[in-house]
Amino acid sequence: MQIIKASVISGVLMKKFFLYIIPLLIFSTGCTGGAQPKSGQQDFSGTYTISNVNGLVIDIFGSYKDDDTPLILYSLHGGDNQMFVIERQEDLTYRITAKHSGMALTAKDEAVVQSEWKNNNSQKWQIKELRNGIVKFRNCMDNKVLGISKFIYDEEITLGVSRENNSPDQQFRLNKQ
């Protein structure tokens, strides 16, 4: 009886390892540097608008070009402050810059703002496709995920970073321009 229990427990642990731990390790390797591209690994480089589940897009508040200007949700109007240039870096992380200002998206405490590129982990992002073009952005400073503050999907709500929770507030669609 003990052998059967041990076998069942071992099987459950192995299943959890392959379902949860391996994907987490794969998703987190780009932030540590030295990552090598895998065959068929998608490169998200390009210029995009980034929308959430209800169609609002990420926008740099007021089209400002100043450091520490926050990211917000807003209706699509096609301005350059709603366009983001995504560039894959040598370590397979991404630099994401606002087209209108050339400033990088930067995690600052729990907020996400634009700031001058300094090539630090708060400005490096991983992008993971979840399904059907839906992606998640993970910041390399503390592995928190880009999301909508307070789960409110209205215009001018700020975006920030928080622990991954697999909810729609952390899921976005890249719309290539």
C-alpha positions in Angstrom: 0.0 0.0 0.0 2.9 2.4 0.8 4.5 1.8 -2.6 1.2 2.7 -4.4 0.8 5.9 -2.3 4.4 6.9 -3.0 3.9 6.2 -6.7 0.7 8.3 -6.9 2.3 11.2 -4.9 5.4 11.0 -7.2 3.2 11.1 -10.3 1.3 14.2 -8.9 4.5 16.0 -8.1 5.9 15.3 -11.6 2.7 16.5 -13.2 2.9 19.8 -11.2 6.6 20.2 -12.1 5.9 19.9 -15.8 2.7 22.0 -15.8 3.9 24.8 -13.5 7.6 24.9 -12.8 9.0 24.2 -16.3 6.9 27.0 -18.0 7.8 29.4 -15.3 11.5 28.7 -15.8 11.2 29.1 -19.6 9.3 32.4 -19.2 11.8 33.8 -16.7 15.1 32.9 -18.3 15.2 36.0 -20.6 15.6 38.4 -17.7 18.7 36.7 -16.4 20.7 37.4 -19.5 22.6 35.0 -21.7 19.4 33.4 -23.0 19.6 31.9 -26.4 16.8 32.0 -28.9 14.9 28.7 -29.3 14.0 27.4 -32.7 10.7 28.9 -33.7 10.7 31.4 -30.8 8.5 34.4 -31.8 10.1 37.8 -32.2 7.6 40.5 -31.3 9.8 43.3 -32.7 7.8 46.0 -34.6 5.5 48.9 -34.0 2.2 48.3 -32.3 -0.9 49.6 -30.6 -1.5 47.6 -27.5 -5.1 46.9 -26.5 -6.8 45.3 -23.5 -9.7 43.0 -23.5 -12.3 45.7 -24.0 -10.5 47.4 -26.8 -9.0 50.4 -25.1 -5.4 51.0 -25.9 -2.3 51.8 -23.9 -1.6 55.5 -24.2 1.0 57.9 -22.8 -1.0 60.4 -20.7 -1.6 63.7 -22.5 1.0 62.9 -25.2 3.6 64.3 -22.8 7.2 63.7 -23.5 8.4 64.1 -19.9 10.1 61.5 -17.7 7.7 59.7 -15.4 4.6 60.3 -17.5 2.2 57.4 -16.7 0.7 54.9 -19.0 -3.1 54.9 -19.2 -5.9 53.3 -21.1 -7.7 55.4 -23.7 -9.9 55.1 -26.8 -7.9 54.6 -30.0 -7.3 57.8 -31.8 -4.2 56.8 -33.7 -1.8 59.3 -32.2 1.9 58.4 -31.9 1.5 58.4 -28.1 -0.5 55.2 -28.6 2.1 53.6 -30.8 4.9 51.5 -29.2 8.1 50.3 -30.8 9.1 46.9 -29.5 12.7 45.8 -30.0 14.2 42.5 -29.0 17.5 42.8 -27.2 20.5 40.5 -27.3 19.4 38.9 -24.0 15.9 38.1 -25.6 14.2 40.7 -23.4 12.3 43.6 -25.1 12.8 47.4 -25.0 9.4 49.0 -25.5 9.4 52.7 -26.4 6.7 55.2 -27.0 6.8 56.3 -30.6 6.0 60.0 -29.9 8.8 60.5 -27.3 11.3 57.7 -27.8 11.2 57.0 -24.1 11.1 53.5 -22.7 8.4 51.9 -20.6 9.7 51.7 -17.1 8.4 49.9 -14.0 8.7 52.4 -11.1 7.5 51.0 -7.8 4.0 49.7 -8.7 3.5 52.2 -11.7 4.6 52.0 -15.3 5.9 55.3 -16.7 8.0 56.4 -19.7 11.6 57.5 -19.0 14.9 57.8 -20.8 16.5 54.5 -21.8 19.1 53.4 -19.2 19.2 49.7 -20.1 18.3 48.6 -16.6 16.0 45.7 -15.6 13.1 48.1 -14.8 13.0 48.9 -18.6 13.4 45.3 -19.9 10.3 43.2 -20.6 9.5 39.7 -21.6 6.5 39.1 -23.8 4.7 35.8 -23.7 1.9 34.8 -26.1 -0.8 33.1 -24.1 -3.3 32.2 -26.8 -4.8 33.6 -30.0 -2.6 36.7 -30.1 -3.1 37.5 -26.4 0.1 38.4 -24.7 1.5 39.1 -21.2 4.3 41.6 -20.4 6.6 40.6 -17.5 9.1 43.2 -16.2 12.6 42.0 -15.5 13.2 44.1 -12.4 11.0 42.0 -10.1 9.1 39.7 -12.5 5.9 41.6 -11.9 3.4 41.7 -14.8 1.9 44.7 -16.6 -1.7 45.2 -15.7 -4.6 47.6 -15.3 -4.8 49.3 -11.9 -7.7 48.3 -9.7 -9.2 46.1 -12.5 -11.1 49.1 -13.8 -11.4 49.2 -17.6 -12.2 52.9 -18.1 -10.4 55.6 -20.0 -7.5 57.3 -18.1 -7.0 54.4 -15.7 -3.3 54.0 -15.1 -1.3 50.8 -15.7 1.1 49.3 -13.3 2.9 46.1 -12.4 1.7 43.5 -9.9 2.1 39.8 -9.2 0.9 37.5 -11.9 -2.8 36.5 -11.3 -3.8 35.2 -14.8 -6.8 37.6 -14.9 -7.9 39.7 -18.0 -6.4 42.8 -16.5 -2.9 41.4 -17.3 -3.7 40.3 -20.9 -3.2 42.4 -24.0 -3.3 42.2 -27.7 -0.5 43.5 -30.0 -1.9 45.2 -33.1 0.9 45.6 -35.6 1.0 48.9 -37.4 
